[in-house]
């Protein structure tokens, strides 16, 4: 049934059955990429979560593997779910650190893998940490970031301190089993802003992920933090998913400096302007030194609709994370994604002015699975709209369309990209989903945020995979979902204010990564 849904992505990873949420244990092991994920094969809802598992040699096509972890009996530490965690290399032994859920509580657990990472044995010592730090009133306590620092392991557990804000507790260990509490790495301030703000830091930090801003692991025994330059205030990045009792969920990151068991924040940034549509990201460094991140694309339709459709949740394409000239992060899909490109169309350069539509010019570009690369020069004050997933009436009026809007400020100074941020934005990226679906029950709230736009130049990458849309404008991502009912794959481009030069417009249709007859329970 799920496979028959025309809105189910065809080249993003989706679970073979039921429900998928967070990426877990993302890694490369003996050359093979491993993607584990929060999985409920029984139905399209979050319940008694297992660790699904898929492998890839190219980051594009995935082979399903047997479920890696599933809840044990009623007395076990993970009786009610194997929640998010990471995979580390313990002297050659693949080792997972995850959150075992029992009742309403999650605690750190460990499992070791066979050399092929297909069979997992849980530690009899689970949970390996018996309780959150004493004398702290935590809002929640789960999810893990684990790395080797000198001759020790270090671990962060995501949490929040009631009445103060989100945090991550730092621990250390010699053997991944016995952990000593070091202290809070850094405590957010939930009194700053409110839950509706897209950069509110929340009352709990889910899925914390600390790495060096040059892509490396957080710590080294010797000198050489971050970029290696002494005094680099943005030498580290602390990614977290800001959460508040199911109301707020969005991914954020601090740049700052990790040293002396603490994180000194410098600037807060939104990680993806789609908010919850790119949630609970986790990253790793691959064999070629790239920092690669996956995130979970939540649904924009309700649980009943997902259950009816038979599936829920999409894994993002893997993205390369790099540091931009302002010390913030820049994102791009891994270049391997181009392997999925099929038919290519190149639209001739053009100037578009207010009111003129080049819809006709690009009528040859159409599809539900597309990869678009544009380079645009916007004049000051220009507003350009790129429509996709369009169906139009005979008179040309759009009945359904999902619209990316790029605007360039009149005033070159722009505003700050993040609270305390230093980046100058010169424009904005928005996603207008007002007409995205005739289904009145799906989320169509606008999304957006500022983007750097030096001289009005925008490099725009748009990946459409049925209901999944990933947008990158000058390295700033906006990920979202759209649920068109009419099956249209039209694309249009026009300026609604000012004018712009379309320097480049390349489009490809995209292939599929799963054949028919994918086994539901590998
Ligand atoms: N999802 C997991 C938790 C995590 C949350 C449970 C984030 O471990 O905090 O499926 O989406």
Boltz pocket constraint, residues with backbone or C-beta under 6 A from the ligand:
constraints:
  - pocket:
      binder: B
      contacts: [[A, 21], [A, 22], [A, 38], [A, 49], [A, 83], [A, 84], [A, 99], [A, 142], [A, 143], [A, 206], [A, 207], [A, 279], [A, 280]]
      max_distance: 6.0
